[in-house]
């Protein structure tokens, strides 16, 4: 995010019915099903969706690979259940008639060898890479406001679509907010973009705005919408054909939507469909967890944290903290404290955050961060239970 005090910043979100998010959901649902059966399952599941078809590929590693064929029989059922819950019942993309092609296969033995623990060697990272975490004090969730509220708008519209309150709204949608900052704090929304799929071609832009505007106003903080706020609701006009019938979808194409809306760096690796030995996912969760605890502890009002790994190597190669000039202690002291309060090996992260559980399908839409930690372990990386330990060690 900008170091200037007065500026505008824009972030976008997409709904659970966006074609790419349909694919993220299916990939994570398959991951959950495999982890529920075998918590140490290795999964890298990719999904592609287009008109009347879903194609699933990738790799699965199980302790007993003979069981893989048994699990494969459930893939079509899981896929159709996701599509049904999202709400697709279109002629050219319907949960009952969509054709599902399953091309999942056994994990590469060479990759497994690099990751597996053995005598004298700790379990290594599932790949090389860099991962970033970010937190800031501008919202109670310690998230950037533009992405947080872009998600909130679409989540609210999904609720009223699914409960029948707004039956003419359909699953595919996108939102975008331009938020104005003064003295470094978000104070107003200068533009709102909302495109949502709808049921009838006779519905105009004005009709759709009349439906969605009350929910947008409900979600945004009081006073943020002002006389000068620009509204762009369904700016292309009719949006009846949507979802994978209107535009093909693919797992992992919405990584900025999944994280901080462009307000912070992203390492480049997608999350969905990957088991937590893949540090693209688990170390990004750990980085968010640590950044959030740094801000919650009052050590900084903004914090970016980078971790880096090499495939087959357990310990992170580097830990980097940038407090953006807001730190109460030197960044080097925070970096040293992080090494004291959390084991950042892949095994250490999974144990600390209890990641070997079927908790991933729920992350596939409306962001992986800024959500409330759940009693069953979901969104465990949003806890702020390290503040005391961090403060003690700086």
C-alpha positions, 0 to 999 in steps of 0.5 A, a space after each residue: 500500500 502507498 506510503 503517501 498519506 492521501 491517495 485512492 486505492 482500488 481492489 476487486 473481488 469475484 463471487 463464488 460463481 465466477 468461473 475461476 472460483 468455481 474451479 478453486 472450489 472444486 479443487 479445494 473440495 477434492 482436497 478436503 475429501 482426501 485429507 478427511 480420509 488421510 490427513 497426510 495426503 499429498 494433493 495438487 488438484 487443478 480444475 478447468 471449467 467451460 460450457 457443460 464440462 469440468 476437467 480435473 487433473 493433477 497429482 495425489 500421493 497416499 500412504 497406500 496408493 492402492 486406495 487411490 482408485 477408490 477415492 477417484 470414484 467420488 470425484 464426479 459427485 464432489 464436483 457436482 455438489 460444489 456446482 449445485 451449492 454455488 447455484 448453477 442450473 443453466 442450460 449450458 452449465 448445470 450440476 446435473 448434466 455437466 460432464 466431468 473428466 477426472 485425470 488425477 494420477 499418482 504423485 511423482 516419486 521424485 517430488 515425494 522423495 524431496 519432501 518426505 522425511 527420512 533418517 537424518 532429514 526433516 520433511 522438506 518444503 514441497 517446492 521452492 518459492 517466496 511467500 508474503 503475509 500482510 496486516 494493517 490496522 485500518 480495519 478491525 480484521 487487520 486487512 486493507 479496506 478495499 479488498 475486505 469490503 469488496 469481498 463483503 459486498 459479494 458475500 452479502 449478495 450471495 446470501 440474499 441470492 441463496 436464501 431466495 430474497 433476491 431470486 433474479 440474481 445469479 451466481 457470477 459476479 464481480 465487485 471493485 471499490 476505489 477507497 480514498 485515504 486521508 492521513 493514511 486512513 480509509 475514509 470514503 468510497 469514490 467509486 463502486 463497480 458491481 457486475 452481477 449475472 441476472 435472470 432476465 434480459 429485460 432487466 436494465 442497469 437501473 433495475 439491477 442497481 435498485 436490487 444491489 444498492 441497499 446491500 452495498 450500503 448495508 455492508 460499507 461503513 457509514 458515511 463512506 458513500 457520498 454525493 460524489 461516489 461514482 456507481 458503475 452497476 452492470 456497465 456493459 448492460 445485460 449479463 444473463 450468460 455467465 459462469 463457465 458457459 460465458 467464460 472458461 475458469 481455471 484454478 489459481 487465477 485469482 491470487 490477488 483476490 485471494 490475498 490482499 487485493 494488490 495492497 501487498 506483494 504476492 509470491 506468485 503461487 496459488 493456494 487452492 487444490 494444494 495440500 499444506 506440505 505445499 508452502 505456496 499455501 501453508 507458508 503464506 498462511 503462516 506469513 499472514 498469521 505472523 504479520 497479523 500478530 505483529 500488528 495486533 501486538 502493537 509492534 507496528 501498524 503495518 507489516 509485510 513479512 516474506 518467507 522463502 523456501 527450497 524444495 526438500 529443505 525444511 527451514 526457511 531460507 530467509 525471514 524478512 519483515 518490513 514495518 513500512 516506517 510504523 514499527 515500534 521496534 527494529 525489524 531485525 528484532 521482530 525477525 529474531 522474535 519470529 524464529 523464537 515463537 514459531 517453527 517455520 518448517 513445513 511440519 512446524 507450520 502444519 502442526 502450529 496451525 493444525 492444517 492437516 484437516 478438511 478446512 479448505 473448501 470454505 477458503 475458496 471464495 471471498 478471500 483466505 484472509 480477514 476471516 474469523 477463526 472457526 471452532 473446527 480449525 478453519 482460518 486458524 491463521 487468523 488467530 492473534 494468540 502470538 502477541 504476548 510471545 512476540 512482545 516478550 522476545 523483541 
